[in-house]
């Protein structure tokens, strides 16, 4: 039984032991209950935020990394939406396939 099979089986505690050159190493993973919120943003709101980002960066030439507008408007999650814009406006993202965990 490998690590992936143990995770899929819902094992509560997992421990890995290995040797890094001459130093023994170990990691312990514990399955704990957690809660989180999932939300959905209106696609037009996201495109509007990206349009305002275009205006700000290309026409107003505001290239300050800590510009206020990125942190503004927490109700629309502006900071996350700006980061999700495709480069050069946003930040490069690591994308993976959808992973579904069920108890």
MOQUICOR-V90445 format. One record per backbone hydrogen bond with DSSP energy under -1.0 kcal/mol. NH is the residue of the N-H (numbers start at 1). CO is the residue of the C=O. Records with the same first field share a line. If there is no record, write none. Layout:
NH: CO  CO
//
This chain:
6: 2
7: 3
8: 4
9: 5
10: 7
11: 6
14: 29
16: 27
18: 25
20: 23
23: 20
25: 18
27: 16
29: 14
31: 12
46: 42
47: 43
48: 44
49: 45
50: 46
51: 47
52: 48
53: 49
54: 50
55: 51
56: 52
57: 53
58: 54
59: 55
60: 55
62: 56
67: 64
70: 67
72: 68
77: 74
78: 73
81: 77
82: 78
83: 79
84: 80
89: 86
90: 86
91: 83
//
